[in-house]
Amino acid sequence: MKDVTRSLELLQHSRHDWLNRLQVIKGNLELANIDRAKEIIDEIIIEARQEAQLSSLGTPRLSEWLLTYNWGSSKRLALKFEFLNEGRIPGELDFPLFRWLTSAVDKIEQSVPANAENELYLIFRIEEEHCNFRIALEYEGGTLSCSPSELIVDADGPVLYWKQCSDSSFIVETAFNWAVSKQDG
């Protein structure tokens, strides 16, 4: 029964989002803002393609979390994601990725100010030929309550490569690798 209830909740949120978007498009058309309506439709198409890539990544736990993260009403952090290429990663990476990313995002969200527009972009790149899945976290928003490098520290997590770091923005990259089994290579 829990699965059915969860499925219905997900469908309800999805339907609500779609109705909101359709109303925005309709409003722009009624105001003769044809170009803006087309832009919104193009944005929806791009987002749907990104969501499709996420859904086919091979990581159901991580995918569900990313697809539904922004549905929480009390979120102080908007989460956006982008895939630079298509591909799949081994299912055994689902839980480690999910655990590391949810922990990092939770710590960031706890550190952001409530009265600012705080956005965290997750940029994914899959390098199947190198058995590698790269993630860049890019934050822009209000001043964090502590240093970003203090927030995203995990002794058991992946190595972090800091590209930019300040109290109100940062870029950090990391990678998750997987082994090639004998039958794969």
C-alpha positions as CSV (number, residue, x, y, z in Angstrom):
1,M,0.0,0.0,0.0
2,K,2.9,2.3,0.7
3,D,4.1,2.0,-2.9
4,V,0.7,2.8,-4.3
5,T,0.4,5.9,-2.0
6,R,3.9,7.1,-3.0
7,S,3.1,6.6,-6.7
8,L,-0.1,8.6,-6.3
9,E,1.7,11.4,-4.5
10,L,4.3,11.5,-7.3
11,L,1.7,11.7,-10.0
12,Q,-0.2,14.4,-8.1
13,H,3.0,16.6,-7.9
14,S,3.8,15.9,-11.6
15,R,0.2,16.8,-12.7
16,H,0.4,20.0,-10.6
17,D,3.7,21.0,-12.2
18,W,2.3,20.4,-15.7
19,L,-0.9,22.3,-15.1
20,N,1.2,25.3,-13.8
21,R,3.3,25.3,-16.9
22,L,0.3,25.0,-19.2
23,Q,-1.3,28.0,-17.5
24,V,1.8,30.1,-17.9
25,I,1.9,29.2,-21.6
26,K,-1.8,29.9,-22.0
27,G,-1.4,33.2,-20.2
28,N,1.4,34.3,-22.5
29,L,-0.6,33.3,-25.6
30,E,-3.6,35.3,-24.3
31,L,-1.4,38.3,-23.9
32,A,0.0,37.7,-27.4
33,N,3.5,37.0,-26.0
34,I,4.0,34.3,-28.6
35,D,7.8,34.4,-28.4
36,R,7.7,34.0,-24.6
37,A,5.3,31.0,-24.9
38,K,7.7,29.4,-27.5
39,E,10.6,29.9,-25.1
40,I,8.7,28.2,-22.3
41,I,7.8,25.3,-24.5
42,D,11.5,25.0,-25.6
43,E,12.6,25.1,-21.9
44,I,10.1,22.3,-21.1
45,I,11.4,20.2,-24.0
46,I,15.0,20.6,-22.8
47,E,14.0,19.7,-19.2
48,A,12.0,16.7,-20.4
49,R,15.1,15.4,-22.3
50,Q,17.3,15.9,-19.3
51,E,14.8,14.0,-17.1
52,A,14.7,11.2,-19.7
53,Q,18.5,10.9,-19.5
54,L,18.4,10.8,-15.7
55,S,15.6,8.2,-15.8
56,S,17.7,5.9,-18.1
57,L,21.0,6.4,-16.1
58,G,20.6,3.1,-14.3
59,T,20.3,4.6,-10.8
60,P,16.6,4.5,-9.7
61,R,17.1,5.7,-6.2
62,L,19.3,8.7,-7.2
63,S,17.0,9.4,-10.2
64,E,13.8,9.5,-8.1
65,W,15.4,11.8,-5.5
66,L,16.7,14.3,-8.1
67,L,13.4,14.3,-10.0
68,T,11.3,15.0,-6.9
69,Y,13.7,17.1,-4.8
70,N,12.2,20.5,-5.7
71,W,8.7,19.3,-4.8
72,G,9.4,19.8,-1.1
73,S,7.6,23.0,0.0
74,S,10.2,24.0,2.6
75,K,13.3,23.8,0.4
76,R,15.6,26.8,0.7
77,L,17.7,25.4,-2.2
78,A,16.6,25.0,-5.8
79,L,18.3,21.9,-7.3
80,K,18.8,21.8,-11.1
81,F,20.7,19.2,-13.1
82,E,22.1,18.8,-16.6
83,F,23.7,15.9,-18.4
84,L,26.4,16.8,-20.9
85,N,26.1,13.4,-22.6
86,E,24.0,10.2,-22.6
87,G,25.0,6.9,-21.0
88,R,24.4,4.4,-18.3
89,I,26.4,3.6,-15.2
90,P,26.4,0.3,-13.2
91,G,23.4,-0.1,-10.8
92,E,25.8,-0.8,-7.9
93,L,26.8,2.9,-8.0
94,D,23.2,3.9,-7.2
95,F,23.4,3.8,-3.5
96,P,26.9,5.3,-3.1
97,L,26.0,8.2,-5.4
98,F,22.6,8.7,-3.7
99,R,24.2,8.6,-0.2
100,W,27.0,11.0,-1.1
101,L,24.9,13.5,-3.1
102,T,22.0,13.6,-0.6
103,S,24.4,14.2,2.3
104,A,26.2,17.0,0.4
105,V,23.0,18.6,-0.7
106,D,21.5,18.4,2.8
107,K,24.6,20.1,4.3
108,I,24.5,22.8,1.7
109,E,20.7,23.4,2.2
110,Q,21.2,23.7,6.0
111,S,23.9,26.3,5.3
112,V,22.1,28.6,2.9
113,P,20.2,31.7,4.0
114,A,16.4,31.5,3.9
115,N,15.9,34.9,2.4
116,A,17.9,34.4,-0.8
117,E,17.6,32.7,-4.1
118,N,19.9,29.7,-3.7
119,E,20.5,27.4,-6.6
120,L,22.7,24.3,-6.9
121,Y,23.4,23.0,-10.3
122,L,24.5,19.4,-10.7
123,I,26.3,18.8,-14.0
124,F,26.8,15.2,-14.9
125,R,29.2,13.7,-17.5
126,I,29.5,10.0,-18.2
127,E,32.7,8.6,-19.5
128,E,31.8,4.9,-20.1
129,E,35.1,4.3,-21.9
130,H,37.0,5.3,-18.8
131,C,34.4,3.7,-16.4
132,N,33.9,7.1,-14.9
133,F,30.9,9.3,-13.8
134,R,31.8,12.9,-13.1
135,I,29.7,15.4,-11.1
136,A,30.2,19.1,-10.8
137,L,28.3,21.0,-8.1
138,E,27.9,24.7,-8.8
139,Y,26.3,26.8,-6.1
140,E,25.1,30.4,-6.5
141,G,23.1,32.3,-3.9
142,G,23.2,33.8,-0.5
143,T,26.2,33.7,1.8
144,L,26.7,30.3,3.3
145,S,26.9,29.9,7.1
146,C,30.3,28.2,6.7
147,S,32.9,27.5,4.1
148,P,31.9,25.3,1.2
149,S,34.9,23.1,1.7
150,E,33.7,22.4,5.3
151,L,30.3,21.4,4.0
152,I,31.2,18.9,1.4
153,V,33.8,16.9,3.4
154,D,33.4,13.2,3.6
155,A,36.3,10.9,4.6
156,D,34.6,8.0,2.9
157,G,33.5,10.0,-0.2
158,P,35.2,10.8,-3.5
159,V,38.1,13.1,-4.0
160,L,37.0,16.7,-4.5
161,Y,38.5,19.2,-7.0
162,W,37.7,22.8,-6.1
163,K,37.4,25.1,-9.1
164,Q,36.0,28.1,-7.3
165,C,35.2,28.8,-3.7
166,S,33.6,31.7,-1.9
167,D,30.9,32.2,0.7
168,S,28.2,32.8,-1.9
169,S,29.3,30.6,-4.8
170,F,31.4,27.6,-5.5
171,I,32.3,25.0,-8.1
172,V,33.5,21.6,-7.1
173,E,34.0,18.5,-9.2
174,T,34.3,14.8,-8.3
175,A,34.2,11.4,-10.0
176,F,32.9,8.0,-9.3
177,N,34.7,5.1,-11.0
178,W,33.6,1.5,-11.5
179,A,35.5,-1.6,-12.4
180,V,35.1,-3.4,-15.6
181,S,34.1,-7.0,-15.3
182,K,35.8,-9.7,-17.4
183,Q,32.6,-10.1,-19.6
184,D,32.5,-6.3,-20.2
185,G,36.0,-5.9,-21.3
